[in-house]
Amino acid sequence: MGVIFGVYLFRLGRGSAEIGILTAAGLAGATIATGWITWRGDQFGRRKALIVLALLWVAGGAGLAFVSSFIGLLLVVFAGMVNAMGTDRSASYVIEQAALPNLVSDRDRTWTFSWYHLVLDAGGALGALAAALPIILYRWRAVPIPTAYAAVFLGYSVLGLASAIAYSFVSKQIETAPTRQETPTVSSASKKHVFGLARLFAIDSFGGGFLTDAVVAYWFFRRFGISEVQLGALFFVIHILNALSHLGAAWLAGKIGLLKTMVFTHLPSSVFLIAVPLAPNFIIAAALLLAREALVEMDVPTRQSYVAAVVHPHERSFAAGITNLSRNAFWAIASAISGVLMQNLTFSAPLIAGGSIKIGYDVLLYRKFRHIRPPEEVR
């Protein structure tokens, strides 16, 4: 979905601004769902919430297969929380992020998140290859492009249904202990850490909102005229690099610590990104993007492990919810702006703006949290 969403909308005749708005609508839907999960998810039941969210995903894919008007697409994408990020940043992701660290020890926490994200990105790599399906169906079977896209979106819905079924078999161990409290009790120290991190993550996500897979794929599609088949291959390699980088992140964190791993890998990745629009041809631009992607996701498992480490176990749903809520909200805002910048300022503006903002985030994060260490790093 991250690879083909922007290209599909362009083929429907949508301009850059409309593509940005529709991308933001999916993130806005995910943001509202994340807010509800943060405050009511544990009381509603984590497993039940995962199933409901997967069924909304099914509805979003089915809607994309049959709706083409702008208002109709806006409603479908919002209600279905259609994710054009290219990575899992949904409300379901928040539930999983809160549940995983409670099932392992502190020393295993970072490796657990790393393997978790390796599986996610391996799936993302296969999904990126599937972005070539519309063109393959058109060339090999003479299936009209709109019909081919509809088939892909229905396949996306089938995967959502498969997820809902799989979630129904998840162990009850992911549930929190029953409580009569409407909201979790969170210590003042944990609130300070969580809200401080959430503010900084909002900056990072504002930069990341300019850089959804849909926007980057659309940029390569328009800048170099490459097809969905080439885009699928490019993003397949990207997700493979992302997946492998998670294991490297866990190993590096064991050597230099979680926070240093987050900052010292993330910052150079933004420098590579800013250089992409300066590339004279597709080969160099793709090489710079791949260099960026080999590093940029190393902060994901380490960031989540760090957030889980600086709060008490019963506060992890709150911490995961608040930090992801801030991320989703600012992703949505920046995604809406990115199309406008592409259309009215310069076509490469999202890449330059996103990379620059992320560099600022890395500097601020290190300055503010370098003295706060997780339990496993305290000797």
Phi, psi and omega in degrees: 000321179298326182282316190265346189301307181294321180294318178299314180296323176297320178294334175283352180098013180278141177278174182301320181296316180294322178298318178297319181294317180292323175299317179295326181298319177297318179291327178295319176299318178294325179295315179296318177297321179295320177299317179294318179299321182300317186262337185230354186299315182294322179290321180291327183113123185295316182295317179296321179296320179299320180293315180297317180296323178294324179291326174295323174302316178302315181296321179297316179294318179296321179296318179298329182291335188237352183250138180230344179289153183297313181296318178298316178297320180301315181292317181296313183295320179293307183294325181273359180051042184299125189258109178261011180292328186091353175224158183283109176227040186269178175294327177299322179300324179294317179298314180296320180296326179283327186279321187302310184294341177284349183261356183224171178280168178301319183289336179267353188299311184294318178296324178298313177296325180294315178294323177302313181286333174298317178296316179300314184285332173296318174297320178298325178295316177295322177297322178297320175298323180294344177297340179281348187303317180303317181288321178298316178297323180292315184283323186268328185240004180057030176284127179305144183307312180300321179293321179297318177296319179300321179296320179295318180294324176292325174297322175301318179294321178299321177295324176297319178295319177299322178295318179300318179294316180297319180299331181293344179260002181295143181299145177291351178296341180286345181284150174276165178295142179302142179213149177271353182287140179288322179230152182293147175276122185237132181293157181295324179295318179293320177300319179299315179295313185295313182290329175295315177294320181299320179296318179289321178295330177298321178296313179300317182289329175298319174294319181292332179297336175284350194234032175300155177304323181299317180291315181295317178298317178298321179297313179294321180300315182278321185289317186245358176068029181275156185271174176298328179297313179294321177297318179300318179294317179300312183284338170298312179297319179303312183288331174295315177298318177302314183299312181293327182295334180296321178290322175297325179295316180296319179295314182295322179298326177293339181267315187242353179103158184295310186295317179296323177296317179302311188281314189283351171259326184288320185297310179295333178297326179289327176296316176300320182296314181299332180283342184303312181296343181275351183293137183280343181211173184297319184300312181292318179299317180294321179296318178295319179296319180294323176298319177297315185289337176291341183246328196295329183272359181293341179275352186287301179295326180290322178296314181293322177295320180295316179299315180295331185283331187268008176230168177284155183307319182286353180261004188288328175296316178299313183296314180296320181294311183295315182293322178285329177298315179296322180295312182297318182298315183281333169302313183297316181299311182293325179297321178294323182285328187302317180296322178295318178297318179298322186278328189244343181251281174208147187298332182266004184305318181300321182292317181291314181295315181299314180296319181294316180296321181294325176298317177299320178299315182299318180296314181294319181299314182294319180297319187277327189243008184295341180264357181259111188248144177289161185304321184289347179261357179270120182268000000 
